[in-house]
Amino acid sequence: MYRPSCNVAVVGCGLGGLAAAIGIKRAGHSVTVFEQAKALSEIGAGIQIPSNSTRILKNWNLLAAVEACSVKPSNIVLRSYRGDILSQQNLVPHVDATYGSPYLVVHRADFLRVLVAEARRLGVDIRLGSSLAKIHSAGPSLQFSSGDIFKSDVVLGADGLWSRCRDEVLGYPSPPLVTGDVAYRVTVDLKSIKADSPLWNVVRNCSVHCWMGPNAHIVTYTMKNGNALNVVLVCSEGDTSASADVERVDMQEVKARFRDFDSHLTALFDSAPFALKWRLRDLPELKTWRHPNANVALLGDACHAMLPYLAQGAAMAIEDGHCLQLLFQSIPSASPFHISQLLRTYEALRKPRTSQMVAGSRQMRQIFHMPNDRAQLRDRIMLGKQTPSEGHPNKWADPVFQKWLLGYDCEKEVRKALRGISWVESVDHAPAARVEVGKGDTVTAGLGL
């Protein structure tokens, strides 16, 4: 069967860029990834890989490799900041049985390593030390600070929060928004937690725990095959000044900010030498993800960066990559018109869902960070005997929201979109495709889905 081959350039070698590269390469196209860093970084912290993402990894035959360096949490447990359990949502066996794939937690560097290895195995060309200077609409082509120019059929900007590609697509500078929230990230060696510690039972059962308090919350889960505890402490500072996005801070600052939280939990801070303080940013909804005059589009944090309160940022980038794979599998030719139609369909599919996820993440911040007077009602609902229903404050337990969150079927949505797309540019210039009927028999047919 005849299959066209597009020359695809991906800017950015993070999780989203690699997901797009793997997906599009699996669809049979040529993919080159450009990354400005001279070496792929091993820094980072824990991230959650929910079922809507692991289902795609299973499709790519990567789930076993990711599971080998991950932990499968038993539950999501929401607590008061004093430590009392308010609400739980089972993950094992519920999500695997309901959605066909597990919920995992992993260190970002380990996840990245799996994706890099798979991209290279498939033949993706990864070029490090490539700093983008300009995107030229003709082609389109990429110009780098070295002076090198790379021509392609399509450019996908996966260059993250501070995306240069986003500025090129929109035609003006588009820095991410400072939200006033900060996250302190700490990694604790589990060997430092003694078996007689009150925290031992908390960390031993490998669940995602969240302590919710006034204008702050803390999340913990084990990673590194159960050898390390990932601790993320988030608070609303209200400071929107343009200071450094990441800085190393003394643990005394963390202790002072979270001094009213569960004393058993804050005792962990004594075993950590420092914390990394991240200033949290997100993006307003962009008017478009596509360049007006060129086949250039955005994905991942470059177009839908979100706050971490639903733990879906990386998952949305993986979904983007899978959506692009399915569309590139269906494209009838590498013509500029057909690629433009593909990117238009990609945006129409992905933009509504990711916009809802950005809004949902902001809403979850309000639930996590409620002041004491309002939190009393939230806590009564969570402690209630009734089975969680739509609108429940534990969004992972809300059956309607949970299905939308974890049960997203990318293949179904793409199939539905392809039924409505016309690949025909005009009646007089309908593209033709070679269709193999049988051995030695080839006919030419107009394309349409």
N, C-alpha and C positions, 0 to 999 in steps of 0.2 A: 504493500500500500504506500502510495506517495505521501511523504511528510515534508513540509517545508522546514527550513532551518533558519532561525533568526539569530543574529549576533547581538547578545544581550550584555550590557555593561551594568554592573551593580556597584554603587559607591557606598562603601562601608562594610566592614567584615565583622559586625556584631552578630547577635542572635538573629535579628531580622534579615540582614543581608545574606547570611549563610542559609537561612531557611528558604529565601527566594532563590538563591543559587542552586541549592539542592533540588528544589521543586522543579525549576525550569530546566535544569540539566536532565532530570528524570523524564521530562516531557520531550527530550530529544534535541535541545537547542544548544548553541555554543554560549558559554557564560564566562565572563571575566570579572573578577571582583577586585576593586581597588580600595586599598586601606592606607590612610595617611601614616599610621604608626609603623615604625620600622620593625617591630616585633609584636606578636599578638600577646596581649597582657594576660597575666595570671592573677591580677588583682580582682577583687569583687567580694561578694558575700553570698549568703544563701538566697535562693529564689524558689518560688513554688511553681510546679508544673501541673496544672489542673487537667482534668480529664479531657476537656476540649482540645488541649494541646497534645497529650499523650496518645490520643486516638490518631493524630496525624503522624506522630513518631512511629506508631505501630504500622501504619500504612507504608512508611518508608523503611520498614525493617530495622529501625533504630531503637525501639523500645527496650530491648534486652540490654543494649550497650549503655543506655541512660540509667536503667534500673540498677545496673552493676555498680554505679557510683552514687546512687540515690538512697533515700529512706522513704518508706511508704507509711505516712502517718495514719494512726488509727482513727482519730477524730479531730474535729475543729472544736475547741473548747473556749467559750467566752466567759470571762470572770469579771467580777468587780475589781477595782484597783486594790482592794483589801485582800483579795484572794478567793472569795466565795465563787463557786461555780454557778453561773446563771443559765447557760444554755449550751447544749452540745449538738453537733451534727456528725453522725457516723460517716466515716469514709471507707473503712474496711469492715465488711465487704460491700457496703451499699453502692459506692460509685462504680466499682468494677462491674457489679451485677446489673446496675441500672443503665450505665452509659457505655459499658463495654471496654473501659480502659481505666487504669488506676490514677490516683492523685499522688504526686511525688513531690519531695523537696530535695534540693541539690545545691551544691556550691556552683555559682555561675561559671567559674573557670573550668570545672569538670564538664559541665554541659557544653560549653564552648568547644572544648577539646574534642568531644564526640562529633559535633557538627563539622568542625574543621577537617577531621579525619575522613568523614564521609564525603564532604565536598571534594577533597583531593582524590579520593578513591574513584569518584565518578568522572574525574577529569576536569573539574572546575579550575581555571587558571586564577590563582590568588597572587596579587601583586602588592607587596608591602612597600611602605615608604613613598606612596603616591599621593601627594597633596594636591587636591583639586583647586584650580585657579578660576576656571570658567567653563560653562556649558554653552556650546554653540548650537543654535537651533538647526542649522543645516547638517543633515546627517541622521540624527544628532551626533555631535562629537564632544569629547572631553579634552580640555586643555589643562595640563598640570603645571605646577610651579617650576618644574624642570624644563618646561618648554615642549615636552612630548605631547602629541595629540593622538587620541584613540577614537576611531570612527566606529559607530555601531548602528544597529537598526532601532534600538530602544535603550534608554537610560533609566535605571531605577535608583532613586535616592534613598539609601538606607543609612544615612550618616548621622542619625541620632538627634538628640535634643537640640544641639547647636548646629543644625543642618545648613550647610552651604547650598545644597540642592534646593532646599525649601525657599531660600531667598531668590534663587534663579527662577523657580517655578512661579512664585508670586510677583516677582519683579520689584521687590523692596525688602529691606531688612525685617526679619521676623523673629526677634529673640523670644525665648520662652518666658512665661510669666513666673515671677517670684510669688509664691503662694503665702509666705509667712510661716510655713511649716518647716521643721528640720527633723532629720532622722539621725540618731546616734547608732552606729553599727558596731557591735562587739562580738567577737568570737571567743567562746570559753571552752577550754579543754575539759572534757567530761571527767577526766581523771582527777580534776581538782574538786569535784563534788563527791563528798564522802557518802557512803551507803547509809549512814545514820542521819544524814541531813534531811529535813522536811522536804527539800526540793527533789530528793532522789526519786521518789515515786512519780513526781511530775514529769521529769525528763526521761525516766525509764520507759514509759509507755508510748513514746514516740508519737505524740500528738502535737498538733499546732495549737499553742495556748496563747490567748490574748487577754491581757488585763486592761480594762477600760476605765479611764479616770477623767476628771475635769480637764479638758484641753490637752489630753495626752493619752497615749496607750503604749503598751509593750507587747511585742510578739516574740515567742521563742519556739524553736523546733530543732531537733537533732539533724545533723548532716554528716558528711564525710564518713558514710557507712556507720553512723551512730557514735563516732568518736569525738565529735565537736557539737557544741550548742550554739546555734545562731540566735543572737539577741538583737532585736531592732526596737529602739525606744524613740517614739515619735511624739513631738509636742508642737503646739501652735504658739510660736513666739510673737507673731504679728509684725515682725521686722521684715520689711520688704526692700531694705537697702541692698544695693548691688555689691555685696561682699563676696568673698571666695565661695565657690560652690562646694568645695570639699576642704576640710581642714582637720588636722589631728589635734585632739583636745585631751586634757587631763581628766581622769575619772572623777575627780572632785566636782567638776562641773555637772557631770551626769548624776552623781549622788545628790547634789543640791537640788537639781530640777525634779527628781523623782523620789524625794525623801518621804513623801506621804504614801507611796505604794507599798505593797506587801513586803514586809521586812525580810522574809525568807528569800524573796526574789532579789531584792537589792543587795543582799549579802553576796550575790554572785560578783558584784562589781569589784570586790576585793581581790579577785583572782585575775582581773583583766588589767594590763598595764596602761592602756589608753583606749580611746574610742575615735572612730572617724565620724565627723559631723558633716552631714550632707544637707545642703539647702535644697528643699524640694520644689520643683518647678513642673508646670504642665503647659499645655497649649490651649488657646481658645479654638473653637471649631474653625477650621480653615474654609475659605470660600471654595477652594478647589484643591485637588491633589495633583492636577495635571497642568503641564505647561501649555499656554494658549497656542503656541506656534510650533511645537516640536513634540515628538513622542518621548516625553520625559514625565515620569510619575514618581510619587513618594510612597514609602511604606514605613511601618514601625513607628518608633518615636519621632521620626522626621515629620510625621503628619498627625499622629494621635498620641503624643506623650501624655501620660496620665499619672495621677497620684497612686500610691501603692496600696490603697485601702481595700481593694478587692483582689489584689495579687494576680492581676491579669495582664500586666504590661507586656511581658515576654510572650504570653500565650497569644495575644492579639497579633504580634509580629509573626509568630509561627502560622497562625491562620492566614495572614496576608500572603505568606509564601506558598501555602497550599492552594489558596484561591488562584494565584498567578499560575501555578503548575497546571491546574485543571483547565484554565483558559488557554494557556499556550499549547496544551495537548489538542485543542480544538481549532486553532487558528488555521485557515486554509492557505495562507501564503504569508511571506515576509514583507508584503507591500506596506508602505506607510499608512494607507487607508485601513487595512485590516488590523495593523498594530494599534492605530488610533481607536478603532472600534473595541478592541480588546481592553485598552486602558480605560475607556469610557465605562465599559461593563464592570471592570474591576472596581473602579471608584463607586459606582452605583451599588455594588454588592457590599463593599466593606465600610463605606463612610457612615451609613446609618448605625450599624452595630457598634463600631468603635466610638462614635459620638455618644451613644447611650452608655457605653462602658465608662467613658470619661466622666459623664454626669453621675453615673452610679457610684463611681469611686469618690467623687466629692460628697455625695449624699452619705456614704458610709463613714466618711470623716465626721459628719455631724452625729452619727449614732455612736461612734467610738468615743468622741470627745465631749459628750453632753455634760453640762454643769450638774452639780448634785441635785438641784431642785427638779430639773427635767429628767434626770437619769432615774429617778424613783419610779416613774411610770414605765420607762423602758424596761427596768429590772423586773417589775411586777408582771409585765407581759411575758418576758423570757422565762420567769419562774412558774408561770401558769401551767396548769395541768392539761390544757387543751393542746391538741395536735397542731403544730405550726401551720398557718394558712397564709394565703397571699397577703403581703404587707407586713409580715413578721419582721421585727428588727434584726434578728439573726438572718441575714440575707442568704446564707448557705443552707439554712433550714426552711426558708420560704419555698414551697414546692414549685410555684410558678417561676420565680426568679432563678431557682436552682436549675431547672430544666433549660431555661434560656441561657444561663451562664455556662453550664457544664455539658449540655446535650446538643450544642450547636453542630449541625450537620452541613459542613462546607460543600460536600459533593452534591447533596440534594439542592442546595441553594444555587450552585453553579449550573446544574442541569436545568433548573427552572429558568434561570436567566438566559441560557443558550437557546431555549425554545423561542424566546422573544427577540433574539438578535438577528439582524440582517447583515450578512457579510457582503451583499451585493451593492456595489458603489452606484451603479445606474443600470437601467435595462439594457442600454446600448453597450455598456462596458462591463458586463458581468464577468467576474473572474472565473476561470475554468479550472477544474481539478482533474487529475488523472485518477481514474478509478479502476483498479485491477479486478476484473470479473472472474477470470480463471487463468490457468497457466497459459501464457502467451497471448492472452486477450486483454487489451486495454481500450477503454472508451473514454471520451472526454465529456464531462457533464458540468453544467452550471452548478454553483454551490449555493446552498441555503439550508438553514436549520429550522 
